[in-house]
Amino acid sequence: MSSAPASGSWHRGQGTRGPAWLCLLLLLTTSAPTAATNPGITARLTPRALEFGRRVGLELLQSLLQKEHELNLTGSHSSPLLGTLTYAVPRIRIHELQINNSSVDFAEDVGVTLRVQRARARLSADWGAQLGTFQDKGSVHLHARDLAVVAVLGVGVDDDGRPAVWSAGCDARGTDLHVEFRDGHSWFYNLLAPLLQRALRQELNKQLCLELRRGVRRLEAALKPMAVSTQLDTFAAIDYSLLGPPAITAEHGDVALKGEFFRVGRCQQGPCSALPVALPVVLPAALPVAHQPALLLAVTDFVANSAAFTYFTAGALRRNISSNMLPRRFPLQLRTKSLGTFSPRLQELYPDQPMELHLSARRQPLLSCRPDALHGALFGSAEAFVVLPNATRVPAFLLNIDANVTGKPTITKNRVGGTVKLTGLSVTQVMSHVGPVEVTRLETLLKFGLWLFGVPWANKRLQAGVPLPTPHGLTLLNPRLSLQEGFVLITTDLQYEP
């Protein structure tokens, strides 16, 4: 018997712009990249996850086995009266597989152990036989009962941070095998069936483990080309390679992922900045079985800050705003007549001319996760230009605009969203070509405009959420999200729909 390993596809973000990803990560998590010795993301699989995997795996196994398989089973039996009977079973068809009692457990420091007891199978196969010079062929039907298999799957990591698997042990035993020959001189072979059953049973037990090892090797080969980073847009990609082999105990398995953003085409390996690495994450102690989720996912503020650093150094945190881009009801319009209220000299020099603002981050945003909320500090600059009738842009003044925001993330199935709130804003004048700018009044009006228009606009988009990059067919079931010191904790059960 043989089976192909399950395959899945990972969805990648398509056409997502840098600032949008940054807003999402501000809600999801919140010091920036270096060669992290501590993981940006830690995932814990509990026994409930193994039970989920067992159910899905058995369903997949049964669907895969309902077809013809190459077997190449050969053997012989010697009788003092008849001589040597040789037989060959080139292929086999599995019509029924009943696994009445099975379990999957963590194998400490190794991987996982699969135990199957009292399984039953109904198979048929073509056969060929030779007794002396006499040759014959036909079909054979096998009913195997009381099958028991114990298989240990080792789990580790290769040199490139990809998961690696190997067969760490296998034992298969079947004590009840009924053989019935059909076609050809089947009446004769059925007389010999009791003599052949012991040899067939031993060979079948051997083939079970051989096929399991072949399946593991196919899974290992499928993992080798697996990507450990995904490009999100033209600016950034994320590295989710494993930092080491999973830490497996008898109660759970912990997986440490790098979780670091990096610029496309640059600095994927090695330190990219001198900012702090991810802090160690202390996951909750074992929960009561009735309330224990299948998966605990801790995303540290290192992840979001590495994203902020990447987009900042790539120059993605820039935007030009023209007069026609603001809502008509916004209290501050980009015309010299409106901004002249704060700089009278501006209106005198350029009467009622359109203006343009060039916004950019002058430092990378700093993001942190605390139990009360996600906190973000934004450091921006705004350079104002007057747009002359010939489209020439004349510099007017340069301001520094710093803001503090808080966020509350939400999660529904496979989508993450949330809300943000402006908690502080300060405006200072850096330079001016049109005389002093009354920044205090400007700051007050800007706060009002952001409160009335900017924050609701952002929350409308954030509340819709964006999909998490989960494997195809996998859905988070009853996910919950909580804020901890330095990381966001997501606890969830799992559901699979192929």
N, C-alpha and C positions, 0 to 999 in steps of 0.2 A: 504494500500500500504506500502511496506517496501523496503528498499534498503540497500545493504551492503556498508560500507565505502570503498573508494578507497584505494588500498594498493600499496606500492612501495618498491623497494629494493635499499639499498645504497651499492654502490660498494666500496670495500676495496682494498687498495693497496696490491698486492700479490707479495712476493719475492723481495720487494724493499729494497735495502741496506741503512743503516743509512746515509753515506756520500752523497748518491744521493739525499735523502730527504733534507739534509742540504743545498746542492747546490740549489735545487728548492726553498727553503724558503728564501735563500739569494736573489733570484730574485723576489720572491713574496712580501716579506715584509722585513723588517728588523727593555730590559734590561732583565731578565729571570725570571723563575717562582717564584711566591709566591701566596698566597691566594688572587687573584686579586679582588680588589673592583671595578676596572674599567674593562670593557670587552676587551679581546684580539681581538674579532671580533664583529662588529656591522653591522646588516643588517637592511635596511629600505625598507619596502614595500610601494609602492605608489598606488594611485587609478588605475593606469595601471595594476599593479599586481593583484588587485581585479578583474578587467575586464577580465584578462587572466584566473584567477581562475574560474570566472563565466562561461566563454565559455567552458572551459575544464570540469568543474563540471556538466554543463547541458548535454554535450555530454555523459559523463559517466553515469549520472542519467538516461538518455533516454535509453542507452544500457542496464543498469541493470534492468530497469522496464519492458522490453519486455519479460516477462516470467510470470509464475504463482506465485501468492503470497498467503500465508495464510492470511485470513482476520477475520474470526470468527465474522462476523457482525450479530447481532440478534436484534429483536425488535418486537413490536406488535402495532396493531391498533384496536381500539374499535369502533363498530358501533351499534347504538340502534336496528337496524333491523337484522343484521347478527351475532352480538356477537363479540368476540375477535379473530382477525386474528394474529397469531404469525408466524414469518418468520425467516429464518436463511440463511446466505450467508457464507459458510465456506471458500471459496477461490475465488480469482478474477484474471482475466487476463487483462492486459493492452495492447491494440492493437495500440493505438496512443496517443501521448502526444505532444501537441503544446504549447510551452511557447512563446507567442508573445511579451511580454513586461516584462523584468526582470532587476534587478539592484542589485549590491552589494556595500555597503558603510561601512566605518568605523563607529563603534558605540563607541563613546569616552569613554575611561576608562573601556570598557566592552569587545568588540571584533568586530564582523562584523554583519551587518544586511542584510538579503536577502529579497527582495521584488519581488513578482511575481504578475502580473496583466493580466487579460483577457486570462488566460490559458484555453485550451480545452483538454478534454480527452475522449477517446472512450474505454469502458471497457465491458467485459462480465464476467458472473459469474454463477456458479451453485446455485440453490436455493431449499429450502424446505419450505413448508408452512403447517399450520394446522388451520382449521376453525372448532371449536367444535371437533367432532370426525373424521372429514374428513381430510385426509392427501394427499398431492400432492407434486410433485417435477418437476423441469425443468431447464430452463436457463433464464437468464435475460440479456438484453443489456442496458447499460447506456451511455448516451451522456451528459457529463458535460461541460457546457460552462460558461464563465465569472467567472472562478475560480480566487481567489486572496488569496495569502499567504504572511504573514510577519513573518519571523523567525529571532531571534537574537541568535547568537552563541557566548557564552562567551569563552574567551581565557585567560589562566593563566599558572602557573608553579607549579609542585608538589614539595615535599621536596627533591627529588633526582635530580632536575634540568630538568625534562622532561616536555614537553608541556602538558597542561591539557585543556580539553574543557568541556563545559556543555551547556545545553539548557537554555538560559536566557529569553526566551519569545517566544510565537507563537500565531498567530491568522490566522485562515483559514475561508474563506467565499466563498460559491458558491451559486449564485442566480438563475441559470438556469440549471435544471436537467430534462432530458427526460428519461423515463423508459419504456422499452418494454419487456414483458414476452413472452417466447417461450416454446413450449412443454407442456405436461400436459394439464390442463384446463386453458391455458394461456389466452384464450378469456375472461374468467371470471375475471382474475386478471388484465388484461389490462383495464377492466371497472373500477377497483378500483385504478388503477395507479395514477390518479390525487390526490386521497386521501392519497396515500402512499408517494408521492414525497417529501412533506414537511418534513416528519419524516426521510426519507432516506437522504435528503439533510443535515439535521442537524447532522445525524449520520456520514455521509461522512466527513463533516467539522471537526467533533470531531476526526475521525480516521486519518485524514491528519496530525494533530498536534501530535497525539499519535505516529504515525509511524515516524515522523520527530524526536521526542524525543528518540525513540528506536534507530534510526540511529545514533544520537549523542552519545548515551550510548555505541553503538558498536564501534564508533570511539574512545571514551574515553578508552574503554577496550583495543583497539589495540595500543594505545599510551603508556599504562602502562609498557609493557615489552621492549619498545624501548631503544636501546643502546644509551648512551650519551658519549661514548668513543669508539675509534677504535684503535686496535693495528696495527701499520704500519709495524713492523718488530720485530726481536728478542730483540731489544734494547728499542724501544720507542712506545708510544701510545699517542693519542691526546684526550683531554677532551673538548668536545664542548657542555657541559651542559649549560642550561640557568642560568644566574645569578639572574634573577627575572622575574616577569611577563612582557609581552610586554607593552611598553609605547604607548598607542593608542590615537591619537587625531582624529579630524574630517578629517585631511588631509593625515595622514600616520600612519604606525605602525612600531615602532623600536624594534628590538630584540637584546638583549645583550648576547653574547656567551662567555664562559670562554676562549676558544682558547688557552689552555695551554698544552704543551707537558710534559710527565712524564715518568720515567723509568718503564718498564714492571715489575710488581710485587712490586713496591716501590712507596711510596710518592705520591699517587694519590690525597690525601686530605691534606690540610695544607701547610705551607710554605716549599719549597724545597731549597730555597736559599735566600740570603739577597739582591739580586739585585732588581732594581726598578720594580714596578708594571706597568701595562699598563697605558698609559696616557688617559685622556678622549678624545674622538673623537668628533669633531664638524662637523657634516655632513652639506653639502650645504643647503642653504635656498631653499624654494620651487622654482622649475624651471617652465618655461612656459609649459602649458599642452602639447603643440605640441612637445616639446623636452624632456618631463619628462620620464625617463626610468621606467621600472617596478620594478627594484631592484637596490638598491645601497648597495655595500658591502665594508666595511672599515676593512682592516686587518692591525693591528698595528705591529710595530717592536717587540713588546712583544712576539708575536707568534714565530717568527723566533729565537729570543734569548732564549726562553724557549726550543726550539728544540736544539739550540747550546749547552746549558747547559746540557740537557739530554744526548745527544750523547757524550759530553766530559766526564761527570761523569761516563758514562757507559763504557768508554774505547773504544768507537767505532771509534774515530778519530786517528787511528793508521794504518800504512801500512808499510810493508817491501818491498823494491825495490831491485831486483837483477840485475846483469849486462845484462841479456837477455831480460829485460822488457823495456829497453829504445830503441827508434828508432836508427838505425845505423848512421843516419845523425845528431843525437843530438850531440852538440859540446862538451858535457861533458860525457864521458863514465865511467862506474863503473869498472875501473881497476886501479891498482897502477901505471901503466905507464901513464895514463891520469891524474889522480889526483896528481901524483908525481910532476907535473908542479907547483903545489901550495904548495907542501911539499916535498922537495927533499929527506929528510930523509926517507920518506915512500917508495920511489922506491928503496932506498939502502937496506932497511931491508927486503922488500918483492918484489923482482923483478917480474914485469908483472904478478901479481896475481889478480884474480877476487875480487871484493868488493861487499859489500851489505850495503844499507842505511836503517836505521830504523827511519821512520818519525812518529812524534806524535805531538799532540797539547799539549803544556805545560800550556796553559790557555784556557778558553773557548773563541771562536771567539766572537767579539763584532760587532753587526750589527745595522745599523741605516738607516732610510728612510728620504731623503731630497727631496725637489722639483726638484733638478737637476739630481739625480741618487740615487741608493741604494749604501750605503757605507759599506764596511766590513774591519775589522782589524783582521788578522790572526796571531797567536803567536805559532810558531812551533819550534821543535828541530829536529835535524838530527844527529844521531850517526852513524859513519862510521865504518865498520868492514872489515878486510881482511879475505877472505875465503881460508883457507889452503887446500892443496890437500886431506887431510884426513877429510875435511868438518868442521874442527874446525874454529870457528869465533873468531878472535883476535881483540879487540877494538883498533881503531886507533885514532879517535878524535871525539869531540862532539861540534856541532855548534848550535847556536840559529838562526833561520831564521824567520823573521817577514815580513809580506806582507800587502799591502793595495790594495784593489780591489774596483771597482765600477761596477754596473750592471744596465742594462736596461731591465725590464721585458716586455713581449709581451703576448697578449691573442688572440686566434682565436677559436671561438665557445667554446668548453669545454676543450681546451688545453691551458696550460700556459707554456711559454718558455722564451727565452731571450738571452742576450749576457753579457759577463763579460770582463773587461779590467784590466790589472795589472797597478796600478798607483804608486807603491812604493815597494822596496824590500831592506832589510838590513840583512847582515850576520855578526855575531860576534862569535869569538872563546870562548868556555867555558872551554875546557880542551883538551889536546892532549898527546898521548903516542909516537908520532913520530915527535916531534919538532913543531916549529911555522907553522901555516897555513896562507898563504897569502890571507886573506879573501876579500880584496878589489878587486883583480883580479878575484877571484872566484865568487864574487857577480856580477861583470860585465858580466862574461860568463853565469852565471845562469839566469840573466835577459834576455840575448839574446836568450838562449835556451827556456825559458818560452814564450817569445814573438813569437818565430818562430814555436814552436811545442805545448807547453802546453796550451796556450790560444786558439788557433784554435781547438785543440782537445776538449777542454771543450765547446766551442761555437757550434761545430758541434752537440754535444749531447743535449745541452740546447735548441738550436733552434728547434729541433724536438718537444720539449715540452712533458708534461705529462698530462694525463686527470685529470680534477677536479672531486672530489667525489660528483657528483650531483645525485639526485634521478633518477631511471630508467625511460627513455623516455623523460627526461627534457633536453633541449638544450638551451644554452645561445645564444640569437639572437642579432647580432650587438653589442657585448660587447666592451667597451672602458675602458682603464686603464690609470690612472694618478697618479703621485707621489705627495704626500702632506707631510707636516712636521710631521713625526712620524707614517704615515700610507700610505698604498696603497689603492686607491679608484677604485673599479670596478663598472661601471654602465652598465646595460644591460637590454634588453627585454627578454622575455621567449617564448619558443616554446615547445609544447608537442606532441610527437608522440608515442602512445602506442605500 
